[in-house]
């Protein structure tokens, strides 16, 4: 069983947001496996860098989509993203300063944040898109 399992209740748009989220889940699982197996520092460092970079790219894409939809909760959502990006930066800094436990910690932080963020905050996007689509059909 994977460390972080994709589930139906994580689906937001059946498109680019979900594709990003699924890629993040794969990277979290890859990082967790690498740290659990005690693989080399270089491997963990590379996966961490990919994961943090992709997370930030995803957050920007998600915000861009929300802006294009005129999503009313965009500013609040962006604040949550900014706080999380700062947390990722802090973890990466600790890792580069030699803290070996950070990689495993990052797996947990990302798994938990993604799971909660998608199921709560991103669900608001799904509801908004559903209401908008329904209004357009009528």
N, CA, C and O atoms as a GROMACS GRO file, in nm:
protein
  552
    1UNK      N    1   0.084  -0.118   0.000
    1UNK     CA    2   0.000   0.000   0.000
    1UNK      C    3   0.088   0.125   0.000
    1UNK      O    4   0.189   0.131   0.070
    2UNK      N    5   0.050   0.221  -0.078
    2UNK     CA    6   0.126   0.346  -0.089
    2UNK      C    7   0.111   0.428   0.039
    2UNK      O    8   0.014   0.413   0.112
    3UNK      N    9   0.207   0.512   0.063
    3UNK     CA   10   0.207   0.602   0.178
    3UNK      C   11   0.087   0.697   0.170
    3UNK      O   12   0.022   0.723   0.271
    4UNK      N   13   0.060   0.749   0.052
    4UNK     CA   14  -0.050   0.843   0.030
    4UNK      C   15  -0.132   0.789  -0.086
    4UNK      O   16  -0.085   0.786  -0.200
    5UNK      N   17  -0.254   0.748  -0.057
    5UNK     CA   18  -0.341   0.690  -0.159
    5UNK      C   19  -0.432   0.797  -0.220
    5UNK      O   20  -0.493   0.875  -0.147
    6UNK      N   21  -0.441   0.799  -0.353
    6UNK     CA   22  -0.536   0.886  -0.420
    6UNK      C   23  -0.675   0.827  -0.397
    6UNK      O   24  -0.693   0.705  -0.404
    7UNK      N   25  -0.772   0.912  -0.369
    7UNK     CA   26  -0.908   0.866  -0.342
    7UNK      C   27  -1.008   0.951  -0.419
    7UNK      O   28  -0.978   1.064  -0.458
    8UNK      N   29  -1.125   0.896  -0.442
    8UNK     CA   30  -1.229   0.966  -0.518
    8UNK      C   31  -1.267   1.100  -0.456
    8UNK      O   32  -1.303   1.193  -0.528
    9UNK      N   33  -1.260   1.111  -0.324
    9UNK     CA   34  -1.299   1.237  -0.261
    9UNK      C   35  -1.193   1.347  -0.277
    9UNK      O   36  -1.210   1.457  -0.225
   10UNK      N   37  -1.084   1.316  -0.346
   10UNK     CA   38  -0.982   1.416  -0.376
   10UNK      C   39  -1.004   1.480  -0.514
   10UNK      O   40  -0.938   1.578  -0.547
   11UNK      N   41  -1.096   1.425  -0.593
   11UNK     CA   42  -1.121   1.476  -0.728
   11UNK      C   43  -1.185   1.615  -0.720
   11UNK      O   44  -1.283   1.636  -0.649
   12UNK      N   45  -1.127   1.709  -0.795
   12UNK     CA   46  -1.175   1.847  -0.798
   12UNK      C   47  -1.234   1.882  -0.934
   12UNK      O   48  -1.348   1.928  -0.943
   13UNK      N   49  -1.156   1.862  -1.040
   13UNK     CA   50  -1.203   1.907  -1.172
   13UNK      C   51  -1.196   1.800  -1.281
   13UNK      O   52  -1.236   1.826  -1.395
   14UNK      N   53  -1.146   1.683  -1.251
   14UNK     CA   54  -1.130   1.581  -1.353
   14UNK      C   55  -1.036   1.624  -1.464
   14UNK      O   56  -1.040   1.569  -1.574
   15UNK      N   57  -0.953   1.721  -1.436
   15UNK     CA   58  -0.863   1.778  -1.537
   15UNK      C   59  -0.730   1.820  -1.479
   15UNK      O   60  -0.667   1.743  -1.407
   16UNK      N   61  -0.686   1.942  -1.510
   16UNK     CA   62  -0.549   1.984  -1.474
   16UNK      C   63  -0.521   1.992  -1.324
   16UNK      O   64  -0.410   1.960  -1.281
   17UNK      N   65  -0.618   2.033  -1.246
   17UNK     CA   66  -0.592   2.039  -1.100
   17UNK      C   67  -0.572   1.898  -1.047
   17UNK      O   68  -0.479   1.874  -0.969
   18UNK      N   69  -0.657   1.806  -1.088
   18UNK     CA   70  -0.642   1.668  -1.042
   18UNK      C   71  -0.512   1.606  -1.092
   18UNK      O   72  -0.447   1.532  -1.019
   19UNK      N   73  -0.474   1.636  -1.215
   19UNK     CA   74  -0.348   1.584  -1.268
   19UNK      C   75  -0.230   1.633  -1.184
   19UNK      O   76  -0.139   1.557  -1.152
   20UNK      N   77  -0.233   1.762  -1.147
   20UNK     CA   78  -0.129   1.816  -1.060
   20UNK      C   79  -0.130   1.746  -0.925
   20UNK      O   80  -0.025   1.705  -0.875
   21UNK      N   81  -0.247   1.734  -0.866
   21UNK     CA   82  -0.257   1.670  -0.735
   21UNK      C   83  -0.206   1.526  -0.740
   21UNK      O   84  -0.137   1.481  -0.649
   22UNK      N   85  -0.240   1.454  -0.847
   22UNK     CA   86  -0.194   1.315  -0.859
   22UNK      C   87  -0.042   1.309  -0.874
   22UNK      O   88   0.021   1.218  -0.820
   23UNK      N   89   0.016   1.403  -0.946
   23UNK     CA   90   0.162   1.408  -0.958
   23UNK      C   91   0.226   1.436  -0.822
   23UNK      O   92   0.328   1.377  -0.787
   24UNK      N   93   0.166   1.525  -0.746
   24UNK     CA   94   0.217   1.554  -0.612
   24UNK      C   95   0.208   1.431  -0.522
   24UNK      O   96   0.300   1.405  -0.444
   25UNK      N   97   0.100   1.357  -0.532
   25UNK     CA   98   0.086   1.234  -0.454
   25UNK      C   99   0.197   1.136  -0.493
   25UNK      O  100   0.258   1.073  -0.406
   26UNK      N  101   0.224   1.122  -0.623
   26UNK     CA  102   0.332   1.032  -0.668
   26UNK      C  103   0.467   1.076  -0.611
   26UNK      O  104   0.545   0.993  -0.565
   27UNK      N  105   0.494   1.207  -0.614
   27UNK     CA  106   0.621   1.257  -0.563
   27UNK      C  107   0.632   1.239  -0.412
   27UNK      O  108   0.739   1.206  -0.361
   28UNK      N  109   0.523   1.261  -0.339
   28UNK     CA  110   0.525   1.238  -0.194
   28UNK      C  111   0.556   1.091  -0.166
   28UNK      O  112   0.636   1.060  -0.078
   29UNK      N  113   0.492   1.001  -0.241
   29UNK     CA  114   0.518   0.858  -0.222
   29UNK      C  115   0.663   0.823  -0.257
   29UNK      O  116   0.725   0.742  -0.188
   30UNK      N  117   0.716   0.884  -0.362
   30UNK     CA  118   0.855   0.859  -0.401
   30UNK      C  119   0.951   0.907  -0.292
   30UNK      O  120   1.047   0.838  -0.258
   31UNK      N  121   0.925   1.025  -0.238
   31UNK     CA  122   1.010   1.077  -0.131
   31UNK      C  123   1.002   0.988  -0.008
   31UNK      O  124   1.103   0.957   0.054
   32UNK      N  125   0.881   0.948   0.028
   32UNK     CA  126   0.864   0.862   0.145
   32UNK      C  127   0.939   0.730   0.127
   32UNK      O  128   1.006   0.683   0.219
   33UNK      N  129   0.927   0.671   0.010
   33UNK     CA  130   0.997   0.545  -0.017
   33UNK      C  131   1.148   0.564  -0.007
   33UNK      O  132   1.217   0.482   0.054
   34UNK      N  133   1.199   0.670  -0.067
   34UNK     CA  134   1.344   0.696  -0.065
   34UNK      C  135   1.394   0.715   0.078
   34UNK      O  136   1.498   0.660   0.115
   35UNK      N  137   1.321   0.791   0.158
   35UNK     CA  138   1.367   0.813   0.295
   35UNK      C  139   1.352   0.686   0.378
   35UNK      O  140   1.437   0.657   0.462
   36UNK      N  141   1.245   0.610   0.357
   36UNK     CA  142   1.223   0.486   0.432
   36UNK      C  143   1.331   0.383   0.402
   36UNK      O  144   1.370   0.305   0.489
   37UNK      N  145   1.378   0.383   0.278
   37UNK     CA  146   1.481   0.287   0.238
   37UNK      C  147   1.621   0.337   0.266
   37UNK      O  148   1.719   0.268   0.238
   38UNK      N  149   1.632   0.458   0.321
   38UNK     CA  150   1.762   0.513   0.354
   38UNK      C  151   1.849   0.538   0.232
   38UNK      O  152   1.972   0.530   0.239
   39UNK      N  153   1.785   0.570   0.120
   39UNK     CA  154   1.862   0.596  -0.002
   39UNK      C  155   1.946   0.721   0.014
   39UNK      O  156   1.921   0.803   0.102
   40UNK      N  157   2.043   0.734  -0.069
   40UNK     CA  158   2.141   0.841  -0.059
   40UNK      C  159   2.084   0.981  -0.046
   40UNK      O  160   1.975   1.011  -0.097
   41UNK      N  161   2.158   1.064   0.021
   41UNK     CA  162   2.122   1.203   0.043
   41UNK      C  163   2.091   1.272  -0.089
   41UNK      O  164   1.998   1.354  -0.096
   42UNK      N  165   2.166   1.241  -0.194
   42UNK     CA  166   2.147   1.305  -0.324
   42UNK      C  167   2.011   1.272  -0.383
   42UNK      O  168   1.945   1.359  -0.440
   43UNK      N  169   1.968   1.147  -0.368
   43UNK     CA  170   1.839   1.104  -0.420
   43UNK      C  171   1.728   1.180  -0.348
   43UNK      O  172   1.637   1.234  -0.411
   44UNK      N  173   1.737   1.182  -0.217
   44UNK     CA  174   1.636   1.251  -0.136
   44UNK      C  175   1.635   1.400  -0.170
   44UNK      O  176   1.528   1.460  -0.185
   45UNK      N  177   1.752   1.458  -0.182
   45UNK     CA  178   1.762   1.601  -0.212
   45UNK      C  179   1.696   1.633  -0.347
   45UNK      O  180   1.626   1.733  -0.360
   46UNK      N  181   1.720   1.548  -0.446
   46UNK     CA  182   1.662   1.570  -0.579
   46UNK      C  183   1.509   1.559  -0.575
   46UNK      O  184   1.439   1.642  -0.633
   47UNK      N  185   1.458   1.456  -0.507
   47UNK     CA  186   1.313   1.438  -0.499
   47UNK      C  187   1.249   1.554  -0.423
   47UNK      O  188   1.145   1.606  -0.462
   48UNK      N  189   1.313   1.596  -0.314
   48UNK     CA  190   1.261   1.709  -0.237
   48UNK      C  191   1.254   1.834  -0.324
   48UNK      O  192   1.154   1.906  -0.322
   49UNK      N  193   1.359   1.859  -0.399
   49UNK     CA  194   1.362   1.978  -0.485
   49UNK      C  195   1.250   1.971  -0.589
   49UNK      O  196   1.181   2.070  -0.612
   50UNK      N  197   1.232   1.854  -0.651
   50UNK     CA  198   1.124   1.836  -0.749
   50UNK      C  199   0.989   1.861  -0.685
   50UNK      O  200   0.903   1.929  -0.741
   51UNK      N  201   0.971   1.805  -0.568
   51UNK     CA  202   0.844   1.813  -0.499
   51UNK      C  203   0.810   1.957  -0.461
   51UNK      O  204   0.696   2.001  -0.481
   52UNK      N  205   0.905   2.028  -0.409
   52UNK     CA  206   0.881   2.167  -0.370
   52UNK      C  207   0.858   2.254  -0.493
   52UNK      O  208   0.768   2.338  -0.494
   53UNK      N  209   0.938   2.234  -0.596
   53UNK     CA  210   0.921   2.312  -0.720
   53UNK      C  211   0.784   2.285  -0.782
   53UNK      O  212   0.712   2.378  -0.819
   54UNK      N  213   0.747   2.159  -0.792
   54UNK     CA  214   0.620   2.124  -0.854
   54UNK      C  215   0.503   2.174  -0.770
   54UNK      O  216   0.402   2.218  -0.825
   55UNK      N  217   0.516   2.169  -0.639
   55UNK     CA  218   0.410   2.220  -0.552
   55UNK      C  219   0.387   2.368  -0.577
   55UNK      O  220   0.273   2.412  -0.591
   56UNK      N  221   0.494   2.445  -0.584
   56UNK     CA  222   0.482   2.589  -0.608
   56UNK      C  223   0.425   2.618  -0.748
   56UNK      O  224   0.344   2.709  -0.764
   57UNK      N  225   0.466   2.540  -0.847
   57UNK     CA  226   0.411   2.557  -0.982
   57UNK      C  227   0.262   2.526  -0.982
   57UNK      O  228   0.183   2.596  -1.045
   58UNK      N  229   0.224   2.420  -0.910
   58UNK     CA  230   0.083   2.383  -0.901
   58UNK      C  231   0.002   2.494  -0.834
   58UNK      O  232  -0.105   2.530  -0.882
   59UNK      N  233   0.053   2.548  -0.725
   59UNK     CA  234  -0.020   2.653  -0.654
   59UNK      C  235  -0.044   2.772  -0.747
   59UNK      O  236  -0.153   2.830  -0.746
   60UNK      N  237   0.056   2.808  -0.825
   60UNK     CA  238   0.041   2.919  -0.920
   60UNK      C  239  -0.064   2.886  -1.026
   60UNK      O  240  -0.147   2.971  -1.060
   61UNK      N  241  -0.062   2.763  -1.080
   61UNK     CA  242  -0.161   2.722  -1.181
   61UNK      C  243  -0.302   2.724  -1.122
   61UNK      O  244  -0.397   2.768  -1.186
   62UNK      N  245  -0.313   2.675  -1.000
   62UNK     CA  246  -0.444   2.670  -0.936
   62UNK      C  247  -0.498   2.812  -0.914
   62UNK      O  248  -0.616   2.837  -0.938
   63UNK      N  249  -0.412   2.902  -0.870
   63UNK     CA  250  -0.454   3.041  -0.849
   63UNK      C  251  -0.493   3.107  -0.982
   63UNK      O  252  -0.589   3.184  -0.987
   64UNK      N  253  -0.420   3.076  -1.087
   64UNK     CA  254  -0.451   3.131  -1.219
   64UNK      C  255  -0.589   3.081  -1.266
   64UNK      O  256  -0.668   3.159  -1.318
   65UNK      N  257  -0.615   2.953  -1.246
   65UNK     CA  258  -0.745   2.897  -1.282
   65UNK      C  259  -0.856   2.964  -1.201
   65UNK      O  260  -0.960   3.001  -1.255
   66UNK      N  261  -0.834   2.978  -1.072
   66UNK     CA  262  -0.934   3.040  -0.986
   66UNK      C  263  -0.961   3.184  -1.029
   66UNK      O  264  -1.076   3.228  -1.029
   67UNK      N  265  -0.857   3.256  -1.066
   67UNK     CA  266  -0.874   3.394  -1.114
   67UNK      C  267  -0.956   3.396  -1.242
   67UNK      O  268  -1.044   3.481  -1.259
   68UNK      N  269  -0.928   3.302  -1.334
   68UNK     CA  270  -1.002   3.299  -1.461
   68UNK      C  271  -1.149   3.266  -1.440
   68UNK      O  272  -1.233   3.303  -1.522
   69UNK      N  273  -1.181   3.194  -1.331
   69UNK     CA  274  -1.318   3.159  -1.299
   69UNK      C  275  -1.388   3.267  -1.217
   69UNK      O  276  -1.508   3.259  -1.191
   70UNK      N  277  -1.310   3.369  -1.176
   70UNK     CA  278  -1.362   3.474  -1.086
   70UNK      C  279  -1.409   3.411  -0.955
   70UNK      O  280  -1.514   3.446  -0.901
   71UNK      N  281  -1.327   3.318  -0.905
   71UNK     CA  282  -1.357   3.248  -0.781
   71UNK      C  283  -1.356   3.347  -0.665
   71UNK      O  284  -1.256   3.415  -0.644
   72UNK      N  285  -1.467   3.357  -0.590
   72UNK     CA  286  -1.477   3.459  -0.485
   72UNK      C  287  -1.381   3.441  -0.367
   72UNK      O  288  -1.352   3.539  -0.298
   73UNK      N  289  -1.334   3.322  -0.342
   73UNK     CA  290  -1.244   3.298  -0.228
   73UNK      C  291  -1.097   3.299  -0.264
   73UNK      O  292  -1.015   3.247  -0.190
   74UNK      N  293  -1.063   3.359  -0.378
   74UNK     CA  294  -0.925   3.354  -0.428
   74UNK      C  295  -0.825   3.412  -0.329
   74UNK      O  296  -0.723   3.349  -0.301
   75UNK      N  297  -0.850   3.530  -0.277
   75UNK     CA  298  -0.752   3.594  -0.189
   75UNK      C  299  -0.724   3.512  -0.064
   75UNK      O  300  -0.609   3.498  -0.022
   76UNK      N  301  -0.828   3.458  -0.004
   76UNK     CA  302  -0.811   3.372   0.113
   76UNK      C  303  -0.731   3.247   0.076
   76UNK      O  304  -0.642   3.204   0.149
   77UNK      N  305  -0.764   3.190  -0.038
   77UNK     CA  306  -0.696   3.070  -0.086
   77UNK      C  307  -0.547   3.098  -0.108
   77UNK      O  308  -0.460   3.018  -0.073
   78UNK      N  309  -0.519   3.216  -0.168
   78UNK     CA  310  -0.380   3.254  -0.195
   78UNK      C  311  -0.300   3.269  -0.065
   78UNK      O  312  -0.182   3.235  -0.060
   79UNK      N  313  -0.364   3.320   0.039
   79UNK     CA  314  -0.297   3.333   0.169
   79UNK      C  315  -0.255   3.196   0.223
   79UNK      O  316  -0.145   3.180   0.275
   80UNK      N  317  -0.344   3.098   0.210
   80UNK     CA  318  -0.312   2.962   0.252
   80UNK      C  319  -0.197   2.905   0.172
   80UNK      O  320  -0.108   2.839   0.227
   81UNK      N  321  -0.197   2.930   0.041
   81UNK     CA  322  -0.088   2.884  -0.045
   81UNK      C  323   0.044   2.949  -0.005
   81UNK      O  324   0.146   2.881   0.003
   82UNK      N  325   0.042   3.080   0.020
   82UNK     CA  326   0.165   3.152   0.055
   82UNK      C  327   0.222   3.101   0.187
   82UNK      O  328   0.344   3.084   0.199
   83UNK      N  329   0.137   3.076   0.282
   83UNK     CA  330   0.181   3.023   0.412
   83UNK      C  331   0.245   2.886   0.393
   83UNK      O  332   0.350   2.856   0.451
   84UNK      N  333   0.182   2.803   0.311
   84UNK     CA  334   0.236   2.669   0.287
   84UNK      C  335   0.369   2.675   0.212
   84UNK      O  336   0.462   2.602   0.245
   85UNK      N  337   0.379   2.762   0.111
   85UNK     CA  338   0.504   2.777   0.036
   85UNK      C  339   0.617   2.821   0.130
   85UNK      O  340   0.731   2.775   0.116
   86UNK      N  341   0.587   2.909   0.223
   86UNK     CA  342   0.688   2.954   0.320
   86UNK      C  343   0.732   2.838   0.410
   86UNK      O  344   0.850   2.827   0.445
   87UNK      N  345   0.637   2.752   0.446
   87UNK     CA  346   0.670   2.634   0.527
   87UNK      C  347   0.761   2.540   0.449
   87UNK      O  348   0.856   2.484   0.505
   88UNK      N  349   0.733   2.522   0.320
   88UNK     CA  350   0.818   2.438   0.236
   88UNK      C  351   0.959   2.496   0.227
   88UNK      O  352   1.057   2.422   0.238
   89UNK      N  353   0.969   2.627   0.208
   89UNK     CA  354   1.100   2.692   0.202
   89UNK      C  355   1.178   2.672   0.331
   89UNK      O  356   1.299   2.647   0.328
   90UNK      N  357   1.110   2.682   0.443
   90UNK     CA  358   1.176   2.663   0.573
   90UNK      C  359   1.227   2.520   0.587
   90UNK      O  360   1.338   2.498   0.637
   91UNK      N  361   1.148   2.424   0.544
   91UNK     CA  362   1.191   2.284   0.549
   91UNK      C  363   1.312   2.261   0.458
   91UNK      O  364   1.406   2.191   0.496
   92UNK      N  365   1.308   2.319   0.339
   92UNK     CA  366   1.419   2.301   0.246
   92UNK      C  367   1.547   2.365   0.302
   92UNK      O  368   1.656   2.309   0.288
   93UNK      N  369   1.534   2.479   0.366
   93UNK     CA  370   1.649   2.545   0.428
   93UNK      C  371   1.708   2.456   0.538
   93UNK      O  372   1.830   2.439   0.546
   94UNK      N  373   1.622   2.402   0.621
   94UNK     CA  374   1.671   2.312   0.727
   94UNK      C  375   1.742   2.191   0.668
   94UNK      O  376   1.842   2.144   0.723
   95UNK      N  377   1.689   2.139   0.558
   95UNK     CA  378   1.751   2.023   0.493
   95UNK      C  379   1.890   2.060   0.441
   95UNK      O  380   1.986   1.985   0.463
   96UNK      N  381   1.902   2.173   0.374
   96UNK     CA  382   2.032   2.212   0.319
   96UNK      C  383   2.131   2.246   0.429
   96UNK      O  384   2.252   2.245   0.406
   97UNK      N  385   2.082   2.277   0.548
   97UNK     CA  386   2.169   2.303   0.663
   97UNK      C  387   2.209   2.174   0.734
   97UNK      O  388   2.281   2.177   0.834
   98UNK      N  389   2.162   2.061   0.681
   98UNK     CA  390   2.208   1.933   0.734
   98UNK      C  391   2.110   1.854   0.817
   98UNK      O  392   2.145   1.748   0.869
   99UNK      N  393   1.989   1.901   0.832
   99UNK     CA  394   1.890   1.826   0.909
   99UNK      C  395   1.838   1.710   0.826
   99UNK      O  396   1.763   1.729   0.730
  100UNK      N  397   1.877   1.590   0.863
  100UNK     CA  398   1.841   1.471   0.787
  100UNK      C  399   1.696   1.429   0.808
  100UNK      O  400   1.640   1.360   0.723
  101UNK      N  401   1.636   1.468   0.918
  101UNK     CA  402   1.498   1.427   0.946
  101UNK      C  403   1.396   1.506   0.864
  101UNK      O  404   1.279   1.469   0.859
  102UNK      N  405   1.440   1.613   0.799
  102UNK     CA  406   1.348   1.700   0.726
  102UNK      C  407   1.282   1.629   0.609
  102UNK      O  408   1.164   1.653   0.582
  103UNK      N  409   1.354   1.545   0.539
  103UNK     CA  410   1.296   1.477   0.422
  103UNK      C  411   1.174   1.394   0.462
  103UNK      O  412   1.069   1.400   0.398
  104UNK      N  413   1.189   1.315   0.569
  104UNK     CA  414   1.076   1.235   0.616
  104UNK      C  415   0.965   1.325   0.667
  104UNK      O  416   0.847   1.296   0.646
  105UNK      N  417   1.002   1.433   0.732
  105UNK     CA  418   0.905   1.529   0.782
  105UNK      C  419   0.828   1.592   0.665
  105UNK      O  420   0.707   1.613   0.674
  106UNK      N  421   0.898   1.621   0.556
  106UNK     CA  422   0.835   1.681   0.438
  106UNK      C  423   0.728   1.588   0.381
  106UNK      O  424   0.621   1.633   0.341
  107UNK      N  425   0.756   1.458   0.377
  107UNK     CA  426   0.657   1.362   0.328
  107UNK      C  427   0.528   1.373   0.409
  107UNK      O  428   0.419   1.378   0.352
  108UNK      N  429   0.542   1.377   0.539
  108UNK     CA  430   0.425   1.386   0.627
  108UNK      C  431   0.353   1.518   0.611
  108UNK      O  432   0.230   1.522   0.600
  109UNK      N  433   0.428   1.627   0.610
  109UNK     CA  434   0.369   1.761   0.597
  109UNK      C  435   0.291   1.771   0.466
  109UNK      O  436   0.177   1.818   0.465
  110UNK      N  437   0.351   1.728   0.357
  110UNK     CA  438   0.285   1.736   0.227
  110UNK      C  439   0.163   1.645   0.220
  110UNK      O  440   0.058   1.686   0.171
  111UNK      N  441   0.177   1.524   0.268
  111UNK     CA  442   0.063   1.431   0.265
  111UNK      C  443  -0.054   1.491   0.342
  111UNK      O  444  -0.167   1.495   0.293
  112UNK      N  445  -0.026   1.537   0.463
  112UNK     CA  446  -0.133   1.589   0.548
  112UNK      C  447  -0.192   1.718   0.490
  112UNK      O  448  -0.314   1.735   0.487
  113UNK      N  449  -0.105   1.809   0.445
  113UNK     CA  450  -0.154   1.936   0.392
  113UNK      C  451  -0.235   1.913   0.264
  113UNK      O  452  -0.344   1.967   0.249
  114UNK      N  453  -0.181   1.832   0.174
  114UNK     CA  454  -0.253   1.806   0.049
  114UNK      C  455  -0.389   1.743   0.078
  114UNK      O  456  -0.491   1.785   0.022
  115UNK      N  457  -0.391   1.644   0.164
  115UNK     CA  458  -0.514   1.575   0.194
  115UNK      C  459  -0.618   1.672   0.250
  115UNK      O  460  -0.732   1.674   0.204
  116UNK      N  461  -0.580   1.751   0.348
  116UNK     CA  462  -0.674   1.846   0.409
  116UNK      C  463  -0.708   1.960   0.314
  116UNK      O  464  -0.824   1.998   0.301
  117UNK      N  465  -0.607   2.015   0.247
  117UNK     CA  466  -0.629   2.129   0.159
  117UNK      C  467  -0.721   2.093   0.043
  117UNK      O  468  -0.812   2.168   0.009
  118UNK      N  469  -0.698   1.977  -0.017
  118UNK     CA  470  -0.781   1.935  -0.129
  118UNK      C  471  -0.924   1.909  -0.080
  118UNK      O  472  -1.020   1.954  -0.142
  119UNK      N  473  -0.936   1.837   0.029
  119UNK     CA  474  -1.069   1.798   0.078
  119UNK      C  475  -1.149   1.915   0.133
  119UNK      O  476  -1.272   1.909   0.138
  120UNK      N  477  -1.082   2.021   0.175
  120UNK     CA  478  -1.154   2.136   0.231
  120UNK      C  479  -1.150   2.255   0.135
  120UNK      O  480  -1.252   2.289   0.074
  121UNK      N  481  -1.035   2.317   0.122
  121UNK     CA  482  -1.024   2.440   0.044
  121UNK      C  483  -1.050   2.418  -0.105
  121UNK      O  484  -1.127   2.492  -0.166
  122UNK      N  485  -0.986   2.317  -0.163
  122UNK     CA  486  -1.004   2.295  -0.306
  122UNK      C  487  -1.144   2.245  -0.339
  122UNK      O  488  -1.192   2.264  -0.450
  123UNK      N  489  -1.210   2.181  -0.244
  123UNK     CA  490  -1.348   2.137  -0.265
  123UNK      C  491  -1.437   2.257  -0.295
  123UNK      O  492  -1.534   2.246  -0.370
  124UNK      N  493  -1.403   2.374  -0.236
  124UNK     CA  494  -1.479   2.495  -0.262
  124UNK      C  495  -1.475   2.530  -0.411
  124UNK      O  496  -1.573   2.581  -0.466
  125UNK      N  497  -1.363   2.503  -0.477
  125UNK     CA  498  -1.350   2.526  -0.621
  125UNK      C  499  -1.445   2.433  -0.696
  125UNK      O  500  -1.515   2.476  -0.788
  126UNK      N  501  -1.448   2.307  -0.655
  126UNK     CA  502  -1.535   2.209  -0.719
  126UNK      C  503  -1.682   2.251  -0.707
  126UNK      O  504  -1.757   2.245  -0.804
  127UNK      N  505  -1.720   2.293  -0.588
  127UNK     CA  506  -1.859   2.337  -0.566
  127UNK      C  507  -1.889   2.460  -0.652
  127UNK      O  508  -1.995   2.469  -0.713
  128UNK      N  509  -1.795   2.554  -0.655
  128UNK     CA  510  -1.814   2.675  -0.734
  128UNK      C  511  -1.830   2.643  -0.883
  128UNK      O  512  -1.919   2.697  -0.949
  129UNK      N  513  -1.744   2.557  -0.935
  129UNK     CA  514  -1.751   2.518  -1.076
  129UNK      C  515  -1.885   2.448  -1.104
  129UNK      O  516  -1.948   2.474  -1.206
  130UNK      N  517  -1.927   2.362  -1.013
  130UNK     CA  518  -2.055   2.292  -1.030
  130UNK      C  519  -2.173   2.388  -1.035
  130UNK      O  520  -2.260   2.375  -1.120
  131UNK      N  521  -2.174   2.485  -0.944
  131UNK     CA  522  -2.283   2.584  -0.943
  131UNK      C  523  -2.279   2.671  -1.068
  131UNK      O  524  -2.383   2.700  -1.126
  132UNK      N  525  -2.159   2.711  -1.108
  132UNK     CA  526  -2.146   2.794  -1.228
  132UNK      C  527  -2.195   2.718  -1.352
  132UNK      O  528  -2.270   2.772  -1.433
  133UNK      N  529  -2.152   2.593  -1.364
  133UNK     CA  530  -2.193   2.511  -1.479
  133UNK      C  531  -2.345   2.490  -1.481
  133UNK      O  532  -2.408   2.493  -1.587
  134UNK      N  533  -2.403   2.469  -1.362
  134UNK     CA  534  -2.547   2.450  -1.353
  134UNK      C  535  -2.622   2.577  -1.395
  134UNK      O  536  -2.722   2.570  -1.466
  135UNK      N  537  -2.572   2.691  -1.350
  135UNK     CA  538  -2.633   2.820  -1.386
  135UNK      C  539  -2.623   2.845  -1.536
  135UNK      O  540  -2.715   2.900  -1.596
  136UNK      N  541  -2.512   2.805  -1.596
  136UNK     CA  542  -2.493   2.824  -1.741
  136UNK      C  543  -2.588   2.737  -1.823
  136UNK      O  544  -2.626   2.773  -1.934
  137UNK      N  545  -2.625   2.622  -1.768
  137UNK     CA  546  -2.716   2.531  -1.840
  137UNK      C  547  -2.860   2.579  -1.834
  137UNK      O  548  -2.943   2.537  -1.915
  138UNK      N  549  -2.890   2.666  -1.739
  138UNK     CA  550  -3.030   2.713  -1.723
  138UNK      C  551  -3.052   2.847  -1.784
  138UNK      O  552  -3.164   2.899  -1.779
   0.00000   0.00000   0.00000
